[in-house]
Amino acid sequence: MAKKRRKSKPTTKKKSVSLKPSKQNKVILGSLLIVLSIALFFSFISFYFSWQEDQSLLSEFSNRNAEASNLLNKFGATISHFFMYQGFGLASFAFPVLLAISGLYLFLGFETKNLWSKWIWGIVGVIWISIALGFFAISQPILGGLIGYEMNDFLQDYIGKIGVFLVLIFTLIVILVRWFNFSPEAIGKYFKEKKSSIKEEFKPTTEQTATGEMELNLEADLEPELKIDTYTHKKDIPPLDTGAGLDVNLPEEEPKIDLEVSTVAVEKEEKDIKADKLVKDFGEFDPKLELGNYKFPVLDLLDQHGVTGGITINQEELEENKNKIVNTLKNYKIGIAQIKATIGPTVTLYEIVPEAGVRISKIKNLEDDIALSLAALGIRIIAPIPGKGTIGIEVPNKNSTIVSMRSVIASKKFQEAEMQLPIAFGKTISNETFVVDLAKMPHLLMAGATGQGKSVGLNAVITSLLYKKHPAEIKFVLVDPKKVELTLFNKIERHFLAKLPDSEEAIITDNTKVINTLNSLCIEMDNRYELLKLAMVRNIKEYNTKFKSRKLNPNDGHKFLPYIILVVDEFADLIMTAGKEVETPIARLAQLARAIGIHLIIATQRPSVNVITGIIKANFPARIAFRVTSKIDSRTILDAQGADQLIGRGDMLYTQGNDVTRIQCAFVDTPEVAKITEYIGSQRAYPSAHELPEYVGEESGTSLANDIADRDKMFRDAAEVIVIAQQGSASLIQRKLKLGYNRAGRIIDQLEAAGIVGPFEGSKARQVLVSDMYALDQLLQNETK
Ligand SMILES: Nc1ncnc2c1ncn2[C@@H]1O[C@H](COP(=O)(O)OP(=O)(O)OP(=O)(O)O)[C@@H](O)[C@H]1O
């Protein structure tokens, strides 16, 4: 029972997705603060002229006939009395100032992160000024306010006048050091600058003297660190034995080097100062500004799927399973010291601590027997559970609970995830929401037999990102050879999708376009690496942070870089039709793209070794397996068995490195996805989808110029295949010579130009114009003559 109560908790966590105030609310709040600060300012000013007259009115606030002399009447008189008289005196003027600054920050949409430190330092300053005025202006207690006066009085009772004075001096030093970064070096530097500017004025006279003297002066003018360099250079120079007066003369290039170093340093410093100034004036660069009113999808777009409480488990079922496990093991003379059950949404994990001396392998070998005695499919034995020292037996629940996407999106873990690309997959066996960062994965391979929950899994991934990311921060490249799975996302084309410049559809369903897109992504990757190099940063996160703090100039080609997520719904189909032409760019992206924010998610229903090749596997450490039909398939995906024992309907295994975690994938139905895309799609969008760089494919094969030198290396082999089979089709060449789709197409065009096959005839194979190998030899020999 206690468990039941505990499990029903998550439903209370479902409230609001984003707690941040919207843009409009910020403007309203900002203006309110500004107006309030002006009101305070005027009432404070007039308080000094009218406080004595108004004092008697303070108790008559509710009396409508009473009129105060304060510019803001009774409100002004009361609030000023509170701040100035009973509070901090003259120092209270800091409050309208602080309110005005806060209001401006909100109104202009600046980053409000630093505001709290302004307030803290402001209040510290107010207290100090109030006490200082109370100390120095004893005859005018109104200047320091009641707090300043009383605190002085209090302190003087204990440490006397001199003590208070010393405390004031000390606290002033603390404030200056902490607030203005005041330091002895800074003071020293200030005086040095003063000194050098004075010297500057005297420079014309020194230039008129002898060369040696002049250079000595130059040395003296340099900063201390430059001087050290000059000194070391000097040591390298062989001593001159002529011209006694010139022995300290330096070779011309020496000071030049130093000056260059100093100019680079100064330039860099100048850039930083400029950037700081820009940030101060305009705030950090906000990539979201163009779609500033964008509203993130709300939670109500997602269904509960009939799950209102937590998991419900049948107590009898639990007991029954426990007894069966204990009895089965007893039959094989395995004693159990302890057994514990953890109830998940679809499976229950029974954790067993066997009696001392029992061999783990013995229990593992009984997997089938335990499954038989429990009469259940999908039993998985984990012996031992890594890091726990127990043995786990996962038994499917008779009635599984759907994990709704709504519950995982609303979970605290997802809402508060400090990740770059958080993805809520579903719930683990202990009913915890499972959230991972795609940026850390950095690519994901998903496989599973048809109908086991792959498409739902992909939708869960995309939905998670749509709930967390602004259109400026992330772009999807969607490849859907099945043509129907991802069409719903067409509605968010101008918000979240990326496409090639001249293509009409953002969702790619045509295999030739996939090749172009992949190559275009490779170009984008190279471009981004170039930008990272120029910016002297190591990854996209650092780059974007630097760009936001205005340290990178857009005129030098710098821009804010959104994450790009490539989603391929059926990878097997691509590999079958385009082979290496797809595999190579995918492998290249998978190997190199992690640092520059391009991440791949690839799904397939055919987890065989010719689809998930070694090169693909090596670059996709994060993998998900839905239910598969054989142990071999499970090994192909996970390098471990277990996926063949899953129960389907979103039951999945996730691995990243060595650990395998069983998860019930969150369920998001097509109508829910439709509602989300509709919600986003109906909002103001960018003028077009995000443009990827243009890729010019090597499709010169379409021209029929019969240029022998330009022919493919496999031309002769392909001609032989065609002539022997007497069938002019590109797919035959593809199959027999293991070539990609594009290359086979080009060779067919070359064969046509050479007169070996006839022209294109729609769905029918081309006619072969050469009857046998002898005729082919003759034809090719004649060509070279
Ligand atoms: N996480 C889940 N929770 C509950 N039911 C699910 C879940 N995932 C999938 N299902 C059920 O399984 C059905 C098939 O899922 P899905 O369409 O995702 O399979 P698939 O592997 O993509 O199939 P295909 O390869 O044919 O596209 C769904 O219609 C749904 O009823």
The ligand as a Gaussian input file, in Angstrom:
#p B3LYP/6-31G(d) Opt

LIG

0 1
 N        5.892000       3.479000     -25.794000
 C        4.792000       2.838000     -26.130000
 N        3.832000       2.617000     -25.220000
 C        2.709000       1.969000     -25.572000
 N        2.465000       1.501000     -26.797000
 C        3.352000       1.687000     -27.745000
 C        4.581000       2.370000     -27.464000
 N        5.307000       2.417000     -28.585000
 C        4.578000       1.796000     -29.543000
 N        3.422000       1.367000     -29.034000
 C        2.377000       0.635000     -29.780000
 O        2.970000      -0.059000     -30.846000
 C        2.441000       0.384000     -32.087000
 C        3.537000       0.411000     -33.134000
 O        4.479000       1.373000     -32.815000
 P        5.373000       2.093000     -33.929000
 O        4.522000       2.587000     -35.038000
 O        6.209000       3.080000     -33.242000
 O        6.234000       0.890000     -34.406000
 P        7.444000       0.898000     -35.442000
 O        8.504000       0.081000     -34.849000
 O        7.783000       2.267000     -35.830000
 O        6.813000       0.166000     -36.666000
 P        7.241000       0.371000     -38.183000
 O        8.643000      -0.034000     -38.265000
 O        6.290000      -0.514000     -38.913000
 O        7.018000       1.821000     -38.484000
 C        1.852000       1.738000     -31.795000
 O        0.786000       2.059000     -32.639000
 C        1.393000       1.618000     -30.368000
 O        0.109000       1.070000     -30.307000

